[in-house]
Amino acid sequence: MVSALAVAKTVTDPELPMLTLADLGVLREVSEEDGHVVVAITPTYTGCPAMDTMRDDLVHALRGAGYDEVEVRTVLRPAWSSDWITDEGRRKLAEAGIAPPGAAPRRRGPIPLTLGPAVRRVSCPHCGAGETVLVSEFGPTSCKSLRRCRACDETFEHFKEI
C-alpha cells in the first residue's frame, strides 16, 4: 500500500489545479497508525471557501488508496504564509501564467496604517517585464489580484503575498 503521505501529496488545490496541496504549503502533516490517518491542513486565509473541497478531496484520495479511517484537521497556527509555497509550486504558477508571490511582509508589533494602494513590484509571467499595473486587487479568488503588463499588454493573475 502506498503511504498516506504519498497519497496526500498528490491531491491538487481546487482553485489552482496545477498545484498540489503540498506545493501550496497547506498540507501540514500526515500521520498514520493502525490504518487510521490524520491529515492536518491550514487555510491560505480565514474563511477560504476551498477548505471543504480540499478536505473532501483528501478523504476521497486516501479512502481510494485503501485507508478507511481518515480524519482531516484544520490547523490555524501558525497562520499560513505565501512563503510556504514551494519552489516547485512557484514554478508551476509561473508556467500557468500566474505571477508567483514575492516574499511575504514581515510584521512585528503594531501594523502601520497605510493609506492608498499597496505598491508591489510584480514581474509579468509571460514576458518577464517588471512594468506591470494593478487592474483589480481581487481576481478570480481572494488570494489573487489581476494585473496587466505594460510591455506585452497581457493581463495576468498575481498570487498575493500573505
N, C-alpha and C positions, 0 to 999 in steps of 0.2 A: 504494500500500500504506500502511496506517495505521502510524504509528511504533510501535516496540516499546514505548516508554514509555507511549504512549496505551493500548495493549492491556493492559499490565501493570497500569495504574491502574484497570482495570475488574474485576480479579479480587477476589472477596469473601473474607472470612475464613470458614473453615468452621464456626467456633463462634459467630461473630457475623455472620450473613449480611447484616445491614443495613449493615455497614461494608466498605469495600474495604480491601485491604492498605495502600493509601496513606493512607486515613483513619486507620487504626490506627497508622500510623507504622512498620510493619515493612518496608515496601518502601523500601530504602535507595538503590539505584542501578540504572539500566538503561542498558547501552551496547550499541551495535550497530556491527559493522564487517564489510563484505562478506557480509552475510546471517547472520553469527554473532552471537547475542545472549547477553549475560551479565547476569544479574539477581542483585542482592545483597539478601538479606533477613536480618532479625535477629529471633530469637525473643523473645517477651514475657518468657519466663523459661527458664532452663536445663531441658531435658527436656520442653519444650512438646510435647504429643502431636499438635498440629495442624500441625507443621512439614512432615511428609511430604505431607500433603494440600495445604498451601499450595504446596509445590514442584511437585507433580503438576498442580495447577490452573493454575499459571503456565505450565508446559511445554505443557499442553493448549491453553490460550488462545493462546499465541504460535505454536504449530505450526498451529493452526486459522486463524490470520491470515496464514499463508504463510512463517513463519520455521522453516526445517527444523533448523537447528543452534541449540539452546537449552541453556544451562548456568545452573543456579541455584546460587549460592554462599551459604553461611551465614556471616554476619559477626557476631562476638561482641563486638567493641569498636568504639566504646563500647557498653556494655550498653544495651538498650532501656529506656526510661523511659515511664511513662504520660503524662508531659508531651509526648511526641511525638504523641499523639492530636490530630488537627487539630480546629479549632473546628467544622468540618462534622461530623466524627466524633462529637464530644461532643453536638452537636445531634441526630444520628441515634440515639445511645444513649438520650438522654432521651425522644425520640419513641417509642422502642420499650419504654419503661418501665424502663430500666436507668439507675440514677444514675451519671453520669459521674464519673471520679475528680477529686479536688481536686489541688492541687499536690503533686508527689512530694516526699518528705522530702529535705532537703539534708544530706548527711553528709560530713564530712571528719574524717580521723583515726579513732581508735577508736570503735566503735559501743557506746554505753552499754547495759548490760543493764537491761531494764525488766521488772519482774515484774507480772503482772496483764494484763488485756485492754488493747489499744491503744484510745485514745479518739479517735474520728473523728466529726466533725460532718458528717452526710450528710443532705441535703435529699431529701424524697420526690419522685420524678419525676412522680407522679400529681397531688398537690395542692400541692407546694412547701413544705410544712411542714418545719421543721428538727428536730422532735422525733421521731427515729427510734431504734429499738433493734436491736442486733445479735441475729439469730436463730441464725446459723451463720457461722463465719469462712470456711467454704468452701461455695460454691454449686455450680451445675452444672459449673463449671470452676474450676480453682485460682485463676484471676485475678479471680474474683468472690466476693463474700460475699452472704449472704441477710439482709435487714433487714425490719423492719415499721414502718410509720408509726403513731404514736400518735394522730394527728389523723384520718386517714381509714381506719385499720386495714388498709390494703392491704399485702401482702407484696411486696417487690421485690428485684431484684438490684442490687448496687453493684459497679462495676468498681473494684478496689482501686488505691490509689496505690502505684506501684512506682518 
